[in-house]
Amino acid sequence: MSITKLDQLFDVLKSKPKKRLVAAYANDDHTIEAVSMAVDMGIVEATLVGDEKTIKEVCAKHKIDPAKFRIVQENDEMKAANKAVELINKGEGNVLMKGLVSTDKYMRAILNKETGLMPPKAVLSHVTVVQVPTYPKLLVVGDVAIIPAPDISQKIAITNYLVDVAHSLGIEKPKVALLAATEQVSTAMPACVDATIISKMGDRGQIKDALIDGPLALDVAIDKESAQIKKLTGEVAGDADCILFPNIESGNVFFKACTKLAKGELGAMVVGAKVPCVLTSRGDSVKSKMYSIALAANASK
């Protein structure tokens, strides 16, 4: 059965072996609160890498027992990120999480050619799962945060990541919409050309276990009435599970509009590394961080 609400992730994870989460520079309230809740729910065990004194002060402030965590002392931001990655590489964790460390330092630790988490020739990308009250199921979207203008090779990689995450949510054959400004194939628009190629790859089984269609404009990708009016009869039109955005601007605007204007919720993670890596904004809510932890734990092998 597919997961249609982010809350359902917690019930699914309770029936699975616990994953071990390592949080990099976990000195902030939101990270510690979210990880504490995840530990209490029984979905992860946790290691917090950061300044032990600060971590214990935050725990005391929120009446959290610090004994539920393994705390690894490191009060330098960059060193804490590197230490967290080192623990993952040693097999002491299957999920990495960003704490108070800045995004550029977090990514630098992951991407380090000698000590990081990148397999050879891998593409690092960002997958967001969005829950919007006006849509009947979850939307798996990318890339909204890492690759500014993906070329076709990167778009193929992102498409495969979207499909993999959808599979982890129990969607056996996810419907992937390749987004452009129009559903017409226009050689003047690179997004249309790329979408046409990737769609044909899907038809020929080069991207497996998914239904892929594009180019599709946003309205016909997620609204059945719009698809019917424009006489689009494919299985993806009006019923997308996944959306591939042509660039970071379109993806970023989409997910922020979903959360800020449509009261949506989300979970997000970085994929392509050896393990799922939780990457949320330092200003994200505890709930968003909880969903992201659950999403990464569920996707972890």
N, C-alpha and C positions, 0 to 999 in steps of 0.2 A: 504493500500500500504506500502511495506517495505521501510525502509530507507537504501539507498545504498551508500550515501556519508555523511561524518560527518557534512558538512555544512547544510544539510537538517534538522538536529536537531533544528536549530534556528527557521526555519519556523514552524515546528511542535509545538515548545514550545510557540510561539506567540499566538497560538489558545487555549492554556491551561491557567488555573489560575496560577499566579506567585507563585513560591516557595520562601521560606525565607532561604537564605544561611547565615551561621555563619562561619567566617574565623578565625582560631586560630593563634594568634600572627602574625597579618597581617601587618608587618612592612616593607615588601620588595616591590620593584617596580613592579615585575612581577605579584605578587598576586593582588596588588591594581589596576594595569592596567587591568588585566583580569576581576576582579570583576566589575570594573567601566564599561567596555565594555558590560558585561552581564546585568548590570543594565540599561545602555543606550538602549540596544536592547529589554528591556522589558521582559526578561525571568526570572529574579530573583529580589527580594529585598535583601538587604545585611546589615549584622552587622559585623563590623570589631572589633575584640578584640585584643588590643595591646597598644603600647605607643602612646597616642593621638598626642603628639608633633611630633614624627617621622612620623606618618601617614599623618599629615597635611603638613609636609615638603615635603614628597613624592608627595602628591597631587599637591602642588604648583609647584614642579619641572615639572610635566607632565600636568599642566593646567587642573587638575581635581577638580571639585567642591566637597569638603568633605561633604557638606550638603546632598548629595545624599545617604550617608551612615549613619547608626546608629553606633557611635563609643563608645566602652566600654573600659575604661581605665584599663590597666594592663600591666606593663612594665617587669614583670618576665615571662620568656618563659614557664615554667611548669605551673605556675598559669594561664597564658593566655589560655593554652590548656584545663586545667580543667574548667575554666570559660566558654569556648565555649561549652564544653560538657554539663555543667550545664544548659546553655540556651536552648540547644536542649531538654534536659530532662524536662524543664519547658514548652515545647511546643512553644518556641519562634523561632524555626527553623526546617526545614525539610531536610536540607543538611548541612553537616559539611565539612569544607575545611582546608587543611593544608596550613599555611603561612610559615613564616621563622622558625617556630619551627622545631627542629630536628625530624626525623621520629620516633626514639625510644620514645621520650617524647610524641609525638602525639599519638602513639599506646598505650602508658602507660595510657594516659587519657581515651582512648576508652575502654581499657580492664579492668580498675579498677573495682573490684568486687562490690564495694559499691556505687560508683558514676558514673560508666562508662555507656556504651551504649549497653552492650551485653545481649541479651535474654538468659535464661537458656539453656545450652547445645548447644549453637550456635557455628558454625565454622566460623571464620573470614577468608576471602579470598580476592583475588585481581583479578578483571576482567579488561582486556584491550580490547578496540575495535580499531582495526588497519585498516587503509585505505592504500592500496598499489596500485600504478598506474598500476601494471601488473595483478591485480586480479579484476574481474568484480563486486565484492561486498565487504561489510565489513566483517572482520573476528573477531569474539568474542573469546578471548583466555584467558586461566588461568591455573595454577597460576604462575605468573612470578615474584612475589615480596614478598610474605609473608610465604607460607608453603614450607620449603626446600625439604622435601621428603614425600609427602602425602601418608598416608595409604589408604586402600580401602574405609574406611568410609569417609575420607576426600575427596577422589576423587569423591565419589557419591555426596557429598555436593557441590563440585565445579561444577560438571556436571549440577546439578540442577540450580546453580547460572548462568552458561553460558546460559542455556535454558531460564531462567527468563529474562536476559538482552536481549537476542535475541527477545523474545516476546515483550519487551518494544520498540524494534526497528521495530515492525510491521511484524516480520517473524513468521508466524502462526505455522509452523512445522519445526523448525530449524534442519539442518543436522549436527550432532555432530560427529567429528572424534576423536577417542581415540588413541592418538599417541604412537607409539613404534618404535623400530629400524627396524621392519619388519612387514609385514602384515600376516606372518605365525604365527600360535599359537605355541609358544615355552614355555614349562614348565620351561626352564632354565632362562627365563626372567620374573621377577615379573611384569613388565609393560604389557607384553602380557597376563599374567594370569588375572590381574586386569581388563584389557580392555575387555577380553572375558566375564567375570562375569557381568560387567556393561552393555555391549552390550546385553546380554541375559535379564538383568533387563529391558532394553528398549523394547525388543521384547515382554515382558510380561506385559507391561504397568505400571511397578513400577516407571519409570520415564516418566512422561506424556507429551503428545503434542510435541514429538521430534522424529526424526529418528536418531538412534545411531548405530555406527558401529566401531568395533575395535577388535584386534589391526590393525592399519593402519600406514604405514610409511608416512612421510611427502609428498613425491612425489605423492603417489596414493591418498592422502587426498585432494590435491588441484590442481592436474593436470590431466585432463581427458584423455589425450593421454597416460600418464603413467599407468593409471588405465586400459585402454583398452589393452595396451600391456601385462599387467600382468593378464588380463582376470578377473578383478574384476567388477562385475555387480551390486553391491548394489547401492542404491540411494545416499548414502553419498560419495562414492568414486569419486574423481575428482571434487567435488562440495560442499565442506564443508562450513558451516556457522560458526561453532564453532570448536575449537581445545582444547582438554584436554591434557596438557603436563604431562609426568610421573614424572618430578621433576623440581625444580626451575631453574637449570642450562639450561636445554633445552628451557624452556619458556623464560628466560631472554635473552639468545643468540638470539632466534628467533625474539623477538620484537625489540631488538636493531639493528639487521641486517636489519629488515624491514625499520627502520627509518634512520639509518646512511648510509646504502648501497643502499637501494631501494627507498630513498626519500619518505618514507611513513609518514603518520600523525597518531596521536592516541589520544584517550581519555581514561582515566583510573579512577577507583574508587575502594574503599574497600567495600565489601558487607558482609552481615551476621550480621551487627550491626542493631540497631533500625532504622537508617537512612543511606542512601548512604553517604560515606565519601570520599571526593576527596583527593587522595594521589598522588601528582606529585613530581618530584625531584625539589630541589631549583634551579637547572640549566635549567629546562624545559622552553620552549618558552612560550610567552603569548598565542599564538595560541593553543598550547597543553593544557594549563590550561583552556582556553575558551571551548575547546571541552570537557574537563573533567567536567567542571561545567555543560555544557549542557547535557552530558550523565547522570550525577547524578540527575539533575533536572527532566529529562525525566523518570528516573527509580523510582523517589520518589513517594510514595503512597499518 
